[in-house]
Amino acid sequence: MTSSARPFLNRSLAAFGTTIFAEMSALALTTGAINLGQGFPDTDGPEEIREAAVRALRDGRGNQYPPGPGVPELRAAVAAHQERRYGLSFDPDTEVLVTAGATEAIAASLLALLEPGDEVVALEPYYDSYAACIAMAGARRVPVTLRPDQGRFRLDLDELRAAVTDRTRLLLINTPHNPTGTVLTREELAAVAEFAVARDLLVVTDEVYEHLVFDGAEHLPLAGFPGMRERTVTIGSAGKTYSFTGWKVGWVTAAPGLVAAVRSAKQYLTYVASGPFQHAVAEALALPDSYLAGFRADMQAKRDLLAAGLRDAGFGVFIPSGTYFVTTDIRPLGESDGFAFCRALPERAGVVAIPNAVFYDHRDEGAPFVRFAFCKRTEVLQEAVQRLKNLNG
Ligand SMILES: *Cc1c(COP(=O)(O)O)cnc(C)c1O
């Protein structure tokens, strides 16, 4: 302690402590448990894209500060992707911004678009950086809780409408949704869009799992709905789509005024990042659709393997339509406290999972849910499933 009694950490961040991922990953190490907590793949993405990064580095492309908005090749590739995939056209020079992963895109968007006292309506449970970034912007989060309904976590549109007040500045949407695996349907998105237009709200939408949808589910970008093009900041990332989460290459697509605002915040966060990797990701975005189809099929098979194992072990399982997480209900196992369950699971079964309650303001709503990641090698998932069989024995 210094002589003053004032704590080092400021008030807006003090509530957040250290993330559960650090605690659970440490537990995995000390117990030798299989870590299905944090969501990163245990195999790298396509070899030719790794080689593209090596080539960029050797050729001296991106080893010095790249342009602030991102290298032109990547901005062009992002724009081409949005056009080819969704029929949405963005000007690579004024409507695309490259960021240090989606994480910086989220931070820069919220810091740029919010005034202290503004309210942000966000889907709960939410990705952990949302709450911290809203707090750093001095704004207030207003959660709308997704609740289980016929095997899927569903958005209650009436609750969303009721959460919006005169102080609401923006809606923070995430689809496909981490941690629940819900993919918002066309009807749900249309209703969100119609409401955002009617109330003249900005929308920030985190679509980093856009390519990870299963069983023929369709990801629809919110920016494509009527009246949304000019009010929506869409966030994408190469980390999840191409299995290079360490490269931290993300992007924002939006109308010029919104991109300029986000860039104003971004330039004072990292300014730029990931130079050579930006070039490699430009090549990744140009891979044929067959790559994505193969990746999706592979992930779906992993989902099915883990989901079946969890069901056999006695969990209630919500089959995810997207992302690489499966949320379970521990009540069929006679448990109700996800925190206690996850702290004990490494000893009991040699597996690490994450209590969904950490993603809730209403902790009691999230208490019985536990999240497992399935973006791991098949043999790792098989071993985890084998170990989980001991839970009841
Ligand atoms: C992983 C993840 C991010 C962060 O993406 P990066 O590109 O690694 O910064 C953002 N949002 C969600 C929902 C995620 O799961």
The ligand as a Gaussian input file, in Angstrom:
#p B3LYP/6-31G(d) Opt

LIG

0 1
 C      -13.288000     -14.875000     -28.870000
 C      -14.324000     -13.825000     -28.883000
 C      -13.980000     -12.482000     -29.114000
 C      -12.556000     -12.007000     -29.217000
 O      -12.031000     -12.183000     -30.473000
 P      -10.505000     -11.819000     -30.764000
 O      -10.488000     -11.629000     -32.237000
 O       -9.682000     -12.985000     -30.305000
 O      -10.162000     -10.591000     -30.019000
 C      -15.000000     -11.554000     -29.172000
 N      -16.284000     -11.908000     -29.010000
 C      -16.643000     -13.174000     -28.771000
 C      -18.085000     -13.505000     -28.584000
 C      -15.671000     -14.178000     -28.682000
 O      -16.033000     -15.429000     -28.383000

